């Protein structure tokens, strides 16, 4: 099954936890090949997937020898000549960490020149995202920062959905409109809401009424196990089958998109 999902949201809404739960739930089916992408500058998706800190992960943007080999230019440089279509098809298998059927790739950030710089590191990252979205027959679920900066116009039209995670609070819901505009600006057509940390029907109704112009994918409840896992920097529900039923309903809706 091929499915490409980007997940965004204001900081603190729990989008990384949501990304990890969705990826692990999708990986229950042994026929699904799931790749989780940590494209947030504050990378912590590994903990949500249960990948130990003893298993160090080097972000793709910091693979200096590989970047120099593939682009023909030293990372950290700008201008000059280098390859704009480097080979990246082997990167997901060579440089991912895997846990319970989910492969994790950490993208990392470009340290100089800004997020839009034309430099070897950004060229590798954008080429890799292009490959993952357009050419891999996998489920790719991406934990993005609000700006979805790693998704260029060439790939965004092929993303099946941008899920904006919100809480029943004014700030995260106000951010949803800004994130939707950013998504639309780069060509993402299907932009939907997932309510997280929802306690009751009042919370659900608040999200529905405040974001009436959005399609709502579903709601995930506030759960003691998720709170404890966040505090302990570990993954929630070591047996993912024990997760709330709402998670599986959301996954079913996602898989029905294809």
N, C-alpha and C positions, 0 to 999 in steps of 0.2 A: 504494500500500500504506500502511495506517495501522498504526503500531506505536509504543507509548509505553513507554519504558524509563528507569528511574531507576537511577543507579549510585552506590553509597555504599561506605564503607570507612574504616578508621582512617587517619589521616594518614600518608603515606609508603609506602603499599602499591602506589602506581602507578595509582590509579583514573582520574586525569586522562589518563594515557597510554593506558589501556585504552579510555576514552571516545572519545578521538581516533581510535584504530585502528578501533574498531567503526564509528564514524560514517563514516570514509573508506571502509571496506570495503563498507558498505551503499550508499554513493553510487556504487560502480562501476556498478551497474545504472542506466542513464539514466532508467528509469521511476520510480525511487525519489526522492521529494522528502525530503531529510534536513535536519532542523534540530537543531543541537547547542546545548544550553543550559549555560552556565557559571553554576551557582548556588552555587558554592563561594566563601566570602568571600575566599580567596586565589586570585584568578582568573588562571589561566595556560593555559586550554584553547586560546587563540589560537595559542600557539607549537606545541602538539601538532598543530594542524591546518595549520600552515605559513603562518599569516597574519602578515605582517611587522609589526614594531613601528612601522614608518613609516606604518602604516594604523591610526591611533588609534581605539579603540573606547570610546565613552562608555557606562558601565553605565546600564541603564534607570532605576535608582533615582536617578541623578544628572541626569536630563533634567528639570530643574526647571520650565522653561517649559511643557513638555508636560504634566507632572503637574498643575501649577496649572490649565492649560486644561481638562484632562479631569476633574479632581475638583472644581474650584472652590475649592481651598484651597492655600495656600502650603506647599511641602515644608518639613519641620522643625517644623511645628505639630502640636499634638495637641488633641483635643476639638473642639468647635464642630460645624458642619455641613459635610459635603462628600459628593459622590457616591460611593456604595459599589459601583456597577456601571458604571465608566467605559468609554468606547469604547477598545478595545485591538486590534481586528482588523487594523488597518493597521500596527501596530508591528513584527511580524516581518519584513515586507518593507521597511519604511522604515529600520529601525535595525539591521539585521543586516549582517555582513560575510560574504562568500562566497569559498570556495576549493575548487576541484575538486568542485563539486556539493554542498558542505556549507555551509549558512547557520549562522552563529554569532550567538547573542544572549548578552550578558553581563548578568546580572540585577543584580549589585551588592548592597549591604547597606543596611539602614536604620540611619542613624547615631545616632538618638536613640529612647529609649523602649523599647528591647529588641526582640527579633525578633518578639514577638507584639503589638506596639503597634498600636492602631487609628489610623493616620495616613495621609496621602495616598500616601506612598511605598509602604507595605506594601499598601495597597489596589490600587495599580496592579500591583505584582508578583503578587499573588494572582489578580487578574482576568486577567492575561496568562497565568499558568500554567493557569488554568481554561480559557481559550480554546485554548491549545496542546494540552492533553490531550483536551478534550471536543469541540472543534469543527474542528480542523485535520485535513485528510486527508493527513497527513505521517507520516514516521518522526521521532519526537521522542526524542532521547537526552540525558539530563540528568545532568550531573556535579554531584552533590549533596554537601553536607557531611553528616556522620553523622546530624545531626538532621533531615534532609529537611524543613527548616523552610518552604520555599516551597510545599510540597504540603499543601493543606488537606484536610479530610475530604471536602469536596464533590468533589474531583478524584481523590483517591487510589484510590478503588475502580475507576477506569477505567484506572489504570496497569497495563500488561500484566505487568510484572515489576519487582521491585527486585533488582538484582544487587549482591551484597556481594562486593567484591574483597578477597581475603586472600592473604597470603604464608605459606609454611610456617614460621611462627614463632608462639609462644604468644600474644603480645600482640594481633596482628591477628585471630587466630582467636577469642580471648576477646571481642574487640569485636564479633564477628559476632552473638553472642547479644543484645547490647544493641541493636544496629542492627535486628535482626529484631523485637525488642519495640517499638521506636519505629515501625517500618513497620506492624506489626500494629495498634498503637494508633490509627493514622490510616486503617486499613482496607485496606492493601495485602495482597492474598491470596497472590500468587505471589512468594515470596522465595527466591532461589537464590544459590549460591556460584560464584564464578569464581576459581580458583587462579592467581595471577600470580607470575612470577619463580621458576618451578618448574624445578629442575635435573635431577631424575631420578625414578625410580619410588618411591624412599624418600620424597621430598617429597610426591608425589601420595598415597601411602598415609597419610602423617602427616595430611594435610588430610582425607582420607576418614574416618580413624578418629577424629579429633578433632571432626569436624562431621558425625557420622553421622546426625543428625536433619534435615539439610539435603539438598535436591536439589543436585547439583553439575552446573553447566552445562558445565564443561570446564576445561582448564588451558592457560595460556600459558607458554612456556619463557623462562627467562632468556636474553637474546640480546644479543650484543655491540653490535649496531647500536642497540638501544633504550637501552642504557647510555650509549653515545656521544652519542646524540641528547639525552638528559636532561642530560648534562654541558654540551652545547653550546647548550642552550635552543633546539633546533630540532626539527622533526618527524622521526620515525623512518620509514625506507623511503619515500624521495621517490616511488618507484613502489610504491604500496600492494600491487600484485600480487606483489611480492617478499617480502611478510610471511610469517611462518611459517604452514604449512598449518593448524595448530590454530586460528588466528584465523578462517579461512573455515569450519571445522567449527562453531565457536561461532555464527557469523553464520547459518549454515544452520539451526541449532537455534532461534535466535531468530525467524527468519522463519517457521518452521513453527508458531510459537505462534498465528499468525493464520489 
